[in-house]
Every structure is written in C-alpha cells, then in structure tokens.
C-alpha cells in the first residue's frame, strides 16, 4: 500500500509562502482571538499588546485591558441582546486607549426569525445613545454568522440608514471566501471588520496554512481586523473543540501562533509566513 501521508507532506511542504501585503499606516492591522484566557498570566507567550480580544464587559473585558491587550468590546449577547443594551455598561471603556471598538452584538441573524427591521432599529438607537453619551470610537454592527446569500440579504436591511462611520461586522464561516464581492455589494463603501473566523484544527500545519491564506484574503478585501476563533479549545467532543491557539490539554499550537505573530508585527511588505514555520 502506498504511504500517502509522506507523499502528501512533501507536496504540501513545497507550497510557496504567500507575501503579506504592506498595511496602510493609518489603519493598524490587529489580530487576536475570541474568549479571554483562563489565566491571563499564562498568556504572556502571545504578546498581548498585539492581540485584539473580543469580549463583553461581563466576561472579563476589564481584565484583558489590565493585562495589556486591546479589546473589541462585544455587546453581551446573553438572553435578548436587543433588550439588554445599556450604555452605562460601556461607559468605563469610552476613553480607554486600548479599547479598539464596541461591537453591537454577536450573530444577531440567529435565529433567522429575528426581524431585520428590529435589528436595524436597535442599531440606530444604540449608535445614537453611544454618541450622545460621549463615545467617539469605533462602532461595529454585530458580526453576522457568514456571508451566505440569505445572510447578506438579511444584513442589508439591518444597516439601512446607519451613519457612514459605523463599521459592518461579519464572520468568516461557510463559503465566505467566494462571497467577498457580494459583501462589498451591500456595503456601498462602508468599512467592514471580520470579527470572528475559525478553522477546525485536525492537522495543525494545514490549519496554519489555511489561516494564513484566509487572513491574506480578508486583509486584501479591506477588513479592518482579523479576530481568530478562539484562544483555547473547548472540552473534547464538543462543538468548541479543536479551534484554539491552545489545546484543551494546555499544549500551544505554535505553528498557528506563528502565523498570527507575523501578522501582528509592525507594518512591513517583507514579512513572509511559511505553511510550516520552523
């Protein structure tokens, strides 16, 4: 029987590294991960100043900021996020130098029965409240679960009438790579941010290559950030398992971290990432 794996790896190792495009200095490129770590002290390995964490005030935003990481403050999506928004929950983060922005929810198109007009009304009210309270930073709409046609049709209705400085949030799942042109079609030049994207990690080297090519494509599409899903694996045999920068056992996935580190370096056109970093 032919030993397919060694042959496959020899072919895979010949994949040429993809050059990272130069990043505009006025738009810092930040990479990071959803979910705050269990123990912040253990995560010095990830160089927190280069990471963008997506976390709600209730789930530890203040701890991540104290640790030194930047935070995309996610609206707490427990229960009904449209009914639970309180601008006072976010006031402590208005002027913090490491708060990257405030995201108004998470995958609000779940379930699909949620009326996009109600989400649009929520966005309009929340933006008005945040600005009236003095917040002048980035505001991102709740990242939609994917870029499928049905999701984009739903999303187009939710951003009707929003101020031009509100950023559109989206997630990189399903067939997002083939849908970026359609995304631009509903935005009419509105800025956008990819606030969650994960790869099921069965083989780390393959996953690292997919993540790198994905970041490259997301960057070239004009996204303001890349937020990796997630910092650590969930329990074995659950839907959250095998997405993390760290295995459930505690072992780091160094090849994936190397990709994120390369992207989080200061802007340069001469950084290359191999599919299998040494």
N, C-alpha and C positions, 0 to 999 in steps of 0.2 A: 504493500500500500504506500502511495506517495505521501511523504511528510509535507502536508500543505502549509503548516504554520511557518516553518523556517523559510520556505519559498516566499510566502506572503510577506514575512517580515523583511526579506531582502528587497522586495519590490517597494514596500512601504518606506523603508529607510532611504530610498532614492528620491522620495518626494522633495522637491526643492523648497527651501524656506520661502515664505511669502514676505516681501518687504512691507514694513509698516509705513503708511504714507505720513508725510510731515503734518503735524497738527497745528492749526492756527493758534498763535499765542494768546489771542483774545478769548479762546474757548478751551479752557483746560480739559484734558481728557482724563476722566477719573473712572477707575474700575473698582468693583467691590463685590459685596455679597449680601444676600438677604439673610436674615436671622442673626441676632447678636450672639457671640460665642458664649459658651457655658462659663468659662473663666477667662476674663479679659487678659490677665497676666500671662496666660499661656500663648497668647496670640501676638506677642511681640515679633514672632517669626514672620508675620505677614506685613510688617511695616505699616502700621495703622494710618499714618499720615497720607498714604497713597490709596486708601480704600474708601469707598463710598458705601455705607451701610444703610439699608432700607429697613427702618424700624419705627414703630409707633411710640409716642410718649409713654404709653402704659407698659410697653415691652422692653424698655431699657435705653431709650434714646439718650438720656442724660448720662448714663454710664459709659456709653460709647464715646460721647463727647469728652467726658473727663479723661478717658483713656487716650484720646488723641486722634480718633478717627473722624472723618466727615460723615454727615448723616443726611440722608434724604428722609425727612420726617413723614412717615406714612400715616395717613388717617387710620385710626383704629377701626378695623372692619368687622369687629365682633358685633353680632346682632344685626341691626339695620344701620349701616353707616350713614345713610341719608338722614336718619333721625337723631343720630348720636353726636353729630358735629357740634363742637363748642369751641369758639375761637379762643377762649381762655386757656384751653389745654395746650395751645401752641404759642401763646404769648411769650413764655420763657425762652423760646427759640428764635424769636424775631431778629434779634441783633447778634446772635452768636456767630463768630467768624467762621466756624466750621460747619454750620448748617447750610447744606447745598440747596435745599429747597423743601417745599411742602407738597406732598402728593395727596390728592383728594380721593383716597380710597384704593381698593385693590380689586381688579376684575369685576367691576360693577355690572358687567353683562352676564354675570352668573346670579340667579338663573336668567335665562333669556326672557322670561315672563316680565322682568322689570322693564317698565315703560321707559324708552329712551328720553321721552319728554320730561319725565320726573327727574331723571339724572341731569338733564340739561338745566332744569330749574334749580336743582341742588348746586351745580357748578356755579351758576350765575350768582346765587345768593352767597355761597361760600367765598367766592372771589371778592365780592363786594364787602363782605364782613372782614376779611383779612386785610384788604386795602384800607378800609375805614379805621381799623384798629392800629394801623401804622406799619404793617408788614410790607416791605418793598422788595423782598427777594423773589426767587423763582416759585411759581405755582405750576404744578403738573397735574393734569387730569389723571384719574385713576387708571392705571395701566390695564388695557384690555387684554383678554386672555390669549389672543392670537391675531393673526392678520387674515383670517379666512374671510371669504366674500360676505358671509352672513354677519360676521362680527363687524366688518368695516361699514356695512350698510347701517347697522345699529349705531356705530360710533359717530358716523357723520351727523346724525340727528342730535347727538349729545353735546356737540361743540358749537351748535348754531348760536351766533350772537355773542360768543365769548370774546373778551378783549384780545387783541392781537399778541399781547405778550404772554398769554397763557400757553404753556407747553403741552403738547399732546403726549400722553404716556401709552406705551404699548409693550407687549411681552413677546419674546421670541420662541414660540412653540408652534407645533404642527408645520405647515409648509411656508413659514414666514419668508424664507429666502427667495421664493418666487413671487412674493406679494408686495415687495417694496415699492414698485412703481404704482400699484394701486393705492398704497398708503399715501404716497405723495399726491395722488389724485384727489383725495378727500381733504387734504390739509390746506391747499391753496397757499403755500409758502409758510404756513405756521411751523414753528420749530417743534421738534419732537425728541423724545428721550426713551430709550429702551430700558425699562426699569426692572426687568426680570427675564433671564434666559438661562435655561439649564440643559445639560446633556446627561442622559443616563450613562453611567460610567461602568461599562463591563470590561473594557480594556483601557487602561489609563493613557497609553501613548496615542491610541486612536482618538480618545476623547479630547486629549490636549490639542491634537491637530484640528479636530472639528471646532473646538472652542476658538482657536486662533483664527481659522478661516471665517468663523462666524463674527468675531469681533472686527476683523478687517472689513467684512461686508457691511456690518452695522455702522462702522465709522464712515465708510465711503458713502453711505446713504444719508449722512448728515446728523445722526443721532448725537445728542449732547453728552451721553454717558453710556456705559455698559455696566449693568449690575448682574453679577453672576449668582445663580441659584445653585448652591447655597453654601454656608460656611462649613457645615458638618452633616454627615449622614444621619438620617433618622434610624429608628430601630430596624433590624433586619426584617425582611419580608413585609415591609410597609411601602406605601407609595412614595415616601420621602427618602427611602434608602437609595444609596449609590448616586447621589448628585453632589456630594460635598467636597470641599477642599480637604477635609479630614475624614477619614473613615470612622465608622462607629467605634472601632477598636482603639482609636486615638492616633493611628498612623497618618502622617501627612501624605497627600498626593502631590509630590514635589514637581512632577512634570507639568501639571495644570497650574500650580502656583507660579512656576517659572514663566508661563505664558502671561499670567496676569501681572507679574512683576515687570516684565518687559514693556507691557503697555502702560504701566503706571510711571515709567521713568519720565524725566523731563522731555519735552518735545524734541524729536530728532528724526531725521529721514534716514538714519543709518543703523537703526535697530532691526535686527532680524531674529526670528524665533524659529527654531527647528521643530519638526514634528516630534523629535525625541531629544530634548535638551540633555547635554552631558552633565 
